[in-house]
Amino acid sequence: MAGHSKWANIQHRKGRQDEKRGKIWTRIIREITVAARAGGGDVSANPRLRLAIDKAKAANMPADRIKYNIDKATGNAEGVNYEEIRYEGYGIGGAAIIVDTMTDNRVRTVAEVRHAFSKYGGNMGTEGSVAFQFKHVGQLIFAPGTSEDQVMEVALEAGAEDVVTDEDGAIEVLTAPGDFEAVKNALEAAGLTPDVAEVTMRPENTIELEGDGAARMQKLLDMIEDLDDVQEVYHNAAL
């Protein structure tokens, strides 16, 4: 099926993330810690931990650092207890925002997130106020120019739910979260390496923002993403 153009948005987001590379390790370590604590340190039996380790390797984290944090989380070393909390709210033009955090102090975290929303014209909402506008999916995105027929054949055979071709030629493979790894592995085995591969909250619809509205929204997102306790930020704004 055809979909709305999002390649420019994805490249923009990746560029912003690259600028903040220094904070990436901290977030990945927290994800490894929570994943290992929840599902154990056996990578073969813990899909969430496998995804976290993939992120760590992609960010060039040394193997001994990865192992140390798994050991710390599973009781072989002392560590901090992190709690996962999701916040929801609205940005500029009614754009929906989901903020996933890991924190050892929820009072501090909610105050910081609320301040970020209010400073740039957003509003914190209640639980569930915007989450219905997103779908929890595995998402693999291929650059324009990738063979659509090959991606579709391999992805659907491996259990993907849908393959979407965007207006600018990017190809998006969508899976159930539990099928993400199998589909990703099948695509890579066929020589198809995605530019983006993640389990994410995908917006069902987008809100176009331009000019001053887009600039204000970007400032809001930057401030939220820069908070130490924030792991992921999802939104439905097309900037």
C-alpha positions as CSV (number, residue, x, y, z in Angstrom):
1,M,0.0,0.0,0.0
2,A,1.1,3.6,-0.5
3,G,2.0,5.9,2.4
4,H,2.8,9.4,3.3
5,S,6.3,10.7,2.7
6,K,8.4,10.3,5.8
7,W,12.0,9.8,4.6
8,A,13.0,13.4,5.2
9,N,11.6,13.2,8.7
10,I,13.6,10.1,9.4
11,Q,16.8,11.5,8.1
12,H,16.2,14.7,10.2
13,R,15.6,12.6,13.3
14,K,18.7,10.5,12.8
15,G,20.7,13.7,12.3
16,R,19.5,15.1,15.6
17,Q,20.3,11.8,17.4
18,D,23.8,11.8,16.0
19,E,24.3,15.2,17.4
20,K,23.4,13.8,20.8
21,R,25.6,10.7,20.6
22,G,27.2,11.4,24.0
23,K,23.9,10.5,25.7
24,I,23.2,7.4,23.7
25,W,25.3,5.1,25.8
26,T,23.6,6.2,29.0
27,R,20.2,5.4,27.6
28,I,21.3,2.1,26.2
29,I,22.8,1.1,29.5
30,R,19.5,1.8,31.2
31,E,17.6,-0.3,28.6
32,I,20.1,-3.2,29.1
33,T,19.7,-2.9,32.9
34,V,15.9,-3.0,32.8
35,A,15.7,-5.7,30.1
36,A,18.1,-7.9,32.0
37,R,16.4,-7.4,35.3
38,A,13.0,-8.1,33.9
39,G,13.8,-11.1,31.7
40,G,17.1,-12.4,32.9
41,G,20.6,-12.2,31.5
42,D,20.3,-15.1,29.1
43,V,20.3,-13.3,25.7
44,S,18.8,-16.3,23.8
45,A,15.7,-16.3,26.1
46,N,15.3,-12.5,26.4
47,P,14.2,-10.7,23.1
48,R,14.2,-7.3,24.8
49,L,17.8,-7.7,26.0
50,R,18.8,-8.8,22.4
51,L,17.4,-5.6,21.0
52,A,19.2,-3.5,23.7
53,I,22.5,-5.3,22.9
54,D,21.9,-4.7,19.2
55,K,21.5,-1.0,19.9
56,A,24.7,-1.1,22.1
57,K,26.7,-2.7,19.3
58,A,25.4,-0.2,16.8
59,A,26.6,2.6,19.1
60,N,30.0,1.0,19.3
61,M,29.7,0.0,23.0
62,P,32.5,-2.4,24.0
63,A,31.5,-6.0,24.7
64,D,32.9,-5.9,28.3
65,R,30.8,-2.8,29.0
66,I,27.7,-4.6,27.8
67,K,28.5,-7.7,29.9
68,Y,29.2,-5.6,33.0
69,N,25.8,-3.9,32.8
70,I,24.0,-7.2,32.3
71,D,25.8,-8.6,35.3
72,K,25.0,-5.6,37.4
73,A,21.3,-5.8,36.5
74,T,21.0,-9.5,37.3
75,G,22.6,-9.2,40.7
76,N,26.2,-10.0,40.0
77,A,27.1,-6.4,40.8
78,E,25.3,-3.7,42.7
79,G,23.2,-1.2,40.8
80,V,20.4,1.4,40.8
81,N,16.8,0.4,40.5
82,Y,15.1,2.0,37.5
83,E,11.4,2.4,37.1
84,E,9.8,2.8,33.7
85,I,7.2,5.6,33.4
86,R,5.4,6.9,30.3
87,Y,4.1,10.5,30.0
88,E,1.8,11.8,27.3
89,G,0.9,15.2,26.2
90,Y,0.4,17.7,23.3
91,G,2.9,19.9,21.5
92,I,2.4,22.7,19.0
93,G,-0.7,22.5,16.9
94,G,-2.1,19.7,18.9
95,A,0.7,17.3,17.9
96,A,0.7,14.2,20.1
97,I,3.8,13.3,22.1
98,I,4.7,10.2,24.1
99,V,7.7,10.3,26.5
100,D,9.2,7.1,27.8
101,T,11.5,7.4,30.8
102,M,13.6,5.3,33.1
103,T,14.1,6.9,36.5
104,D,15.3,6.3,40.0
105,N,13.3,9.3,41.1
106,R,9.8,9.7,39.6
107,V,9.2,13.0,41.4
108,R,12.2,14.6,39.7
109,T,11.3,13.1,36.4
110,V,7.7,14.3,36.2
111,A,8.7,17.8,37.3
112,E,11.3,18.0,34.5
113,V,9.0,16.6,31.8
114,R,6.2,18.9,32.8
115,H,8.5,21.9,32.8
116,A,9.7,21.0,29.3
117,F,6.2,20.8,28.0
118,S,5.1,24.1,29.5
119,K,8.2,26.1,28.5
120,Y,7.6,25.7,24.8
121,G,3.8,25.8,24.7
122,G,3.0,22.2,25.1
123,N,0.7,20.5,27.7
124,M,1.1,17.4,29.8
125,G,-1.9,15.1,29.4
126,T,-3.2,12.2,31.5
127,E,-2.3,8.5,30.9
128,G,-3.9,7.4,27.7
129,S,-4.6,10.9,26.4
130,V,-2.6,10.5,23.2
131,A,-1.4,6.8,23.2
132,F,-4.5,5.8,21.2
133,Q,-3.1,7.8,18.2
134,F,-0.1,5.4,18.0
135,K,0.4,1.7,17.3
136,H,3.1,-0.4,19.0
137,V,4.9,-2.0,16.0
138,G,8.2,-3.3,14.7
139,Q,9.3,-0.9,12.0
140,L,12.0,-1.5,9.3
141,I,12.6,1.3,6.8
142,F,14.6,1.0,3.6
143,A,16.0,4.0,1.6
144,P,14.5,5.0,-1.7
145,G,15.8,2.9,-4.5
146,T,15.6,-0.4,-2.6
147,S,13.8,-3.2,-4.5
148,E,10.2,-3.0,-3.4
149,D,9.3,-6.4,-4.8
150,Q,12.2,-8.1,-3.0
151,V,11.5,-6.4,0.3
152,M,7.8,-7.3,0.0
153,E,8.4,-10.9,-0.9
154,V,10.9,-11.6,1.9
155,A,9.1,-9.5,4.6
156,L,5.6,-11.0,4.1
157,E,7.0,-14.6,3.9
158,A,8.8,-13.9,7.2
159,G,5.5,-12.8,8.9
160,A,5.4,-9.0,8.4
161,E,2.0,-7.4,8.8
162,D,2.3,-4.8,6.0
163,V,4.8,-3.2,3.6
164,V,4.2,0.5,2.9
165,T,5.8,2.4,0.0
166,D,6.0,6.1,0.8
167,E,5.6,9.0,-1.7
168,D,9.4,9.5,-1.9
169,G,10.2,5.8,-2.5
170,A,11.2,4.8,1.0
171,I,9.9,1.3,1.9
172,E,8.5,0.7,5.4
173,V,8.0,-2.9,6.7
174,L,5.6,-3.2,9.7
175,T,5.5,-6.1,12.0
176,A,3.9,-7.2,15.3
177,P,6.5,-6.4,18.1
178,G,7.0,-10.1,18.7
179,D,7.7,-10.8,15.0
180,F,10.2,-8.0,14.6
181,E,13.4,-10.0,15.1
182,A,12.3,-12.8,12.7
183,V,11.4,-10.4,10.0
184,K,14.6,-8.4,10.5
185,N,16.8,-11.5,10.4
186,A,15.1,-12.7,7.2
187,L,15.5,-9.4,5.4
188,E,19.2,-9.2,6.4
189,A,19.8,-12.8,5.3
190,A,18.4,-11.8,1.9
191,G,20.9,-8.9,1.8
192,L,18.4,-6.2,2.6
193,T,19.7,-4.0,5.4
194,P,17.3,-1.4,6.8
195,D,18.3,2.2,7.5
196,V,16.0,2.1,10.5
197,A,15.1,-1.0,12.5
198,E,13.3,-0.6,15.8
199,V,10.2,-1.5,17.9
200,T,8.4,1.8,18.2
201,M,5.2,3.7,18.7
202,R,4.1,4.6,15.2
203,P,1.6,7.4,14.7
204,E,-1.6,6.5,12.9
205,N,-1.8,10.0,11.4
206,T,0.6,13.0,11.2
207,I,0.2,16.7,11.8
208,E,2.1,19.0,9.4
209,L,4.0,21.8,11.0
210,E,5.9,24.5,9.2
211,G,7.8,27.7,9.9
212,D,7.5,29.0,13.4
213,G,5.3,26.1,14.5
214,A,7.8,23.6,13.4
215,A,10.7,25.5,15.1
216,R,8.8,25.7,18.4
217,M,7.9,22.0,18.2
218,Q,11.6,21.1,17.5
219,K,12.7,23.1,20.6
220,L,10.1,21.3,22.7
221,L,11.2,17.9,21.5
222,D,14.9,18.8,21.9
223,M,14.3,19.9,25.5
224,I,12.4,16.7,26.3
225,E,15.0,14.5,24.6
226,D,17.8,16.2,26.5
227,L,16.4,15.2,29.9
228,D,18.6,12.6,31.6
229,D,15.7,10.3,32.4
230,V,14.2,10.3,29.0
231,Q,14.7,7.1,26.9
232,E,12.5,7.6,23.9
233,V,10.2,10.4,22.5
234,Y,7.5,9.6,20.0
235,H,5.4,12.2,18.2
236,N,3.1,12.6,15.2
237,A,4.4,15.9,13.9
238,A,5.8,16.1,10.4
239,L,8.4,18.9,10.6
